[in-house]
Structure formats: C-alpha cells, structure tokens
Amino acid sequence: MTPARRLQLAVELTQTSRKLLTPGVRRRHSDYDDEQARLAAIRLTINVHGMPRTTHDADVIVEIGESSLEKFASVLRKNFYFDKEAARDAIRSNFMLNRLLQEITTIE
C-alpha cells in the first residue's frame, strides 16, 4: 500500500470514527453545545486510534482567529518555536498546529 493510500485511509477512519462517536457524546452529555461535542469526539477518536503511551506533555486546544494571531504569537515566542505563517495557514484551513517547547520545563 502506498503512503498516500495509507494516509487517505487514516483520514477516512478518523472522520468515520468522529461521526459515529458524536451521537454517543451528545446522549451522554446533553448539556454540550456543538463545539463541545465535536471536541469530545475528537479526543475519543485520538484515544481509540492512538497508541497508549506516556508522553509527559500537555495537550491544549486553542481556537483563535487571524485577528488574535499576533498577540498569541508574541506570547508563545517567549518559550516556543512558533511559525506565524504556518499558524495562519492552519487557521485558514481549520487544521491543527503543533508547537514545540524550546527548553525543558518541570511543573510540580
């Protein structure tokens, strides 16, 4: 199987999983709005398809628009590598963006 086909199948599996999980999330959490239900389905999809492992990191979901990007970037640049153009592209395409901590920080 080609890498492109593997990627296509992974995307289709993820989309199908989210469609199947969202109604269950809504039944269990009737107080969730559409966005909360969508994010819960994404988290469940990641847990179902991901490999259990300890990463010693924190995952944070932030939804911002282009108008807030400069302020957000200025805060992140202090401790993270941040590519503003990649962030702008991610906002426009409604896609994820990963940022890397430049130095190891211990939180106790």
NORUR-V494648 format. One record per residue. N is the residue number from 1. RES is the residue in one small letter. SS is DSSP state (A for helix, B for strand, O for the rest). OMEGA is omega in whole degrees, 0 to 359 (NA if undefined). Layout:
N_RES_SS_OMEGA / N_RES_SS_OMEGA
//
This chain:
1_m_O_182 / 2_t_O_176 / 3_p_A_180 / 4_a_A_179 / 5_r_A_177 / 6_r_A_178 / 7_l_A_179 / 8_q_A_179 / 9_l_A_178 / 10_a_A_179 / 11_v_A_179 / 12_e_A_178 / 13_l_A_179 / 14_t_A_180 / 15_q_A_179 / 16_t_A_179 / 17_s_A_180 / 18_r_A_179 / 19_k_A_180 / 20_l_A_183 / 21_l_A_185 / 22_t_A_178 / 23_p_A_177 / 24_g_A_177 / 25_v_A_180 / 26_r_A_178 / 27_r_A_183 / 28_r_A_183 / 29_h_O_183 / 30_s_O_179 / 31_d_O_180 / 32_y_O_171 / 33_d_O_183 / 34_d_A_183 / 35_e_A_179 / 36_q_A_179 / 37_a_A_179 / 38_r_A_181 / 39_l_A_178 / 40_a_A_178 / 41_a_A_177 / 42_i_A_180 / 43_r_A_178 / 44_l_A_178 / 45_t_A_179 / 46_i_A_180 / 47_n_A_181 / 48_v_A_187 / 49_h_A_182 / 50_g_O_176 / 51_m_O_179 / 52_p_O_178 / 53_r_O_177 / 54_t_O_183 / 55_t_O_180 / 56_h_O_178 / 57_d_O_177 / 58_a_O_176 / 59_d_O_182 / 60_v_O_176 / 61_i_O_179 / 62_v_O_176 / 63_e_O_179 / 64_i_O_175 / 65_g_O_180 / 66_e_A_182 / 67_s_A_180 / 68_s_A_188 / 69_l_A_183 / 70_e_A_179 / 71_k_A_179 / 72_f_A_180 / 73_a_A_182 / 74_s_A_177 / 75_v_A_182 / 76_l_A_184 / 77_r_O_180 / 78_k_O_184 / 79_n_O_186 / 80_f_B_166 / 81_y_B_182 / 82_f_O_178 / 83_d_O_185 / 84_k_A_180 / 85_e_A_177 / 86_a_A_178 / 87_a_A_179 / 88_r_A_177 / 89_d_A_180 / 90_a_A_178 / 91_i_A_182 / 92_r_A_181 / 93_s_A_180 / 94_n_O_184 / 95_f_O_181 / 96_m_O_177 / 97_l_O_179 / 98_n_O_177 / 99_r_O_184 / 100_l_B_175 / 101_l_B_184 / 102_q_O_178 / 103_e_O_180 / 104_i_O_179 / 105_t_O_178 / 106_t_O_177 / 107_i_O_181 / 108_e_O_NA
//
